[in-house]
Amino acid sequence: MVKREQIEEAPAPARTRSGLLTFLSDKAIQHSAPFAVWLAEWPVAAAAHWQWGGSTVASAFLTLSAVGITGTTWWAGVEHGLKRQRLAMAVATAGAASGWFAGAAIGGATTELAVNSWLMGGPTIALAWAVKRALRTTENKQVSDDGAEKGLFAKIGLARARAGEIKAGPNKVTVPVELDRGKQTHDDAAKAAKGLAGVIGVPENAVRWEKDPEDAGQGQYVIVPEDMLKTPTPWPGPSAPGGSIADAPIPVGIYEDGPTCAVWFSGDEDAGRNAQHYQVMGMTGAGKSQGGRVALVDLMTRRDVVLWLLDPSKGTQTFGPILPGADWAALSMKDCQSVISVLPNVITARANELGKHGYDQWTAEAGARLNMPYLIVWFEEVAKLFREGTDLAPIAQEARSAGISLVFSLQRSSHTSMDTDVRANIGGAGVFGTNSAIDSGFALSDDTMDAGARPEAWKNNKPGYSYWEAAGLDEERFATPTRTYLMDKDVAARAIAEYRNVRAPDAGPVTAAAAGPAYANRKRYDSTEMAAADQPVEEATGDPDLNADDMALHATDPEYADIPIDINRELPPVPPGMDVPLGQPAAGRDVSREEALDELEKLLNEFVDDNKLTFQPKDITPHLARIGKSASWVRKEFRRLEADGVLSATDETGVYRINVAQAV
């Protein structure tokens, strides 16, 4: 008797072989021939060029050979009755391979064109043929109880799904798939993309599922075998210098398969697109500031755009080289509040003026007729403004109809860092590397993430890599990785200087009148040095947020052991409300930081439920055993929660406020 294990280990008959992209299966060698041909072609071409590179006779012979091979392939395919699609694929492959060989042998295999076409085109064609061989039938028959081979669809959880005709492009393979109707959904196919990536040996975000919007039972897998974004693309220069912001979108970078990724700010009634706000999100080092600068510089070369730039945290660090292109630059918390305070009046005045002349929204015609440039207000490090309790929700809700777009740049747009009402009014997103899928979901839609967008896979290891989702972009590209252009600060500064006479001189009379004295006395900078000199310099004290009372409270805390403290000075009295005894965790408990933070968060939420929105550290003392940590540990977490915007210090010493607008 033959055992079942023997049947499963035995090679399956050729007629039962099916599956999708079975690179790493036990039959992988059957699919390696195209790759072997690709790898061998370059050294042979190099040797041919060395031997015959200067020969006219050899050049003619090689050219005729390429034509002959292509023609012979067509003739043989017709004779053998190949299907039209397979015949076309074979002829195209023969023509491309023989043509490349002839060109490389004649002109040199080490030229940039020869090397790049070999590196990009070869693997794509080889992958397409491997896929074609794996999918010998479109029926994708399933395994029976006698141990026949299951096939790849079953391996990735899509039993009975069927593949259609495979399409191969430059560094891109598309596999149409019809799902098992009634049993499988787009969600199932999207989840299976990770498994497919593992089978064919590519990164998770190299395989994505694109659903058919008109048929819930079919879609396609898009596979990009090579990461073509490894080498950054230098900024090519302004896209439409002197043009209107309504004429063309703003390029930010390139998609992984080559096309430009460009986003719209202004609306267009004919195109069915409204003006948009954006959030630009990514963890520290992910490249969001560099990516934002690319968009800002291009905007500064358009004739009917003005930019108000706000950064309450970093001063000139982010905006420095492009400050001469800003109509209003606010580089301190006080200056940022000045800009924010005039925005409601500006929105009302601009909307009234547009409505009075029959415009439902800003257009290039309206901007020229009313001397009202499009206004973009760019908030860098906006989380700090939200932590200070700044209410931007009314502005976000009303600005777009007045020809104003808001851009919010921050590391993580969770409820602790951004008012959720503001986030609900943001239609566009540029998401760079994030720390987790939860973070990514704060900006990207569920459909985009289900389609394979995974910025958390990059973290901050691939600066500039990003996903862009907004009206005006092809929805099928929402889950396509992009890399923003590489723009040196000197290049940015030169572009701003070169096109200074192109952009609008100011925001126009309507906006200026509504903004009042704050706008009339606004700060404009001709250089980074001028802006830096204008910023106040605070005396360094080791830790600018740590006063003497804090030092006394934290003197025994290991986290602050590196802070210099004069042990001979007399300590000040402990402020009222801060005299928390140094409690200890409950005996016998070994509580992890995550568990303790979870309990602390639950406790703060209980305070909110009880309408206890302000509290003192001593109010936590009775709950230390529950939290499982000491009072000094809790005090440290208060400082972190305050930095994250969950808590705010009040005017009363030792009293914290729970920010309900951002609380869970």
Secondary structure, DSSP 8 states (H G I E B T S, - for coil): ---HHHHHHS---GGG---S--SSSTTGGGG-HHHHHHHHHHHHHHHHHHHHTT-HHHHHHHHHHHHHHHHHHHHHHHHTT--HHHHHHHHHHHHHHHHHHHHHHHH-TTSHHHHHHHHHHHHHHHHHHHHHHH-S-SS-----TT-----HHHHTT-TT-EE---EEETTEEEEEEE--TTT--HHHHHHHHHHHHHHHT--GGGEEEEEETTEEEEEEEEE--S-TTSS--B----SSTTS-TTTS-EEEEEETTS-EEEE--S-BTTTTB----EEEE--TTSSHHHHHHHHHHHHTTSTTEEEEEE-SSSTHHHHGGGGGG-SEEE-SHHHHHHHHHHHHHHHHHHHHHHHHTT-SS--HHHHHHHT--EEEEEEETTHHHHHTT---HHHHHHSGGGTEEEEEEES--STTTS-HHHHTT--EEEE---SSHHHHHTTS-HHHHHTT--GGGTTTSSTTEEEEE-TTS-GGGTTS-EEE-B--HHHHHHHHHHTTTTS-SSS-HHHHHHHHHHHHT----SSHHHHHHHS------SSTT--HHHHHHTTT-GGGTTS---TTS------TT---------TT----HHHHHHHHHHHHHHHHHTT--EE-GGGGGGGHHHHTS-HHHHHHHHHHHHHHTSEEE-SSTT-EEE-TTT--
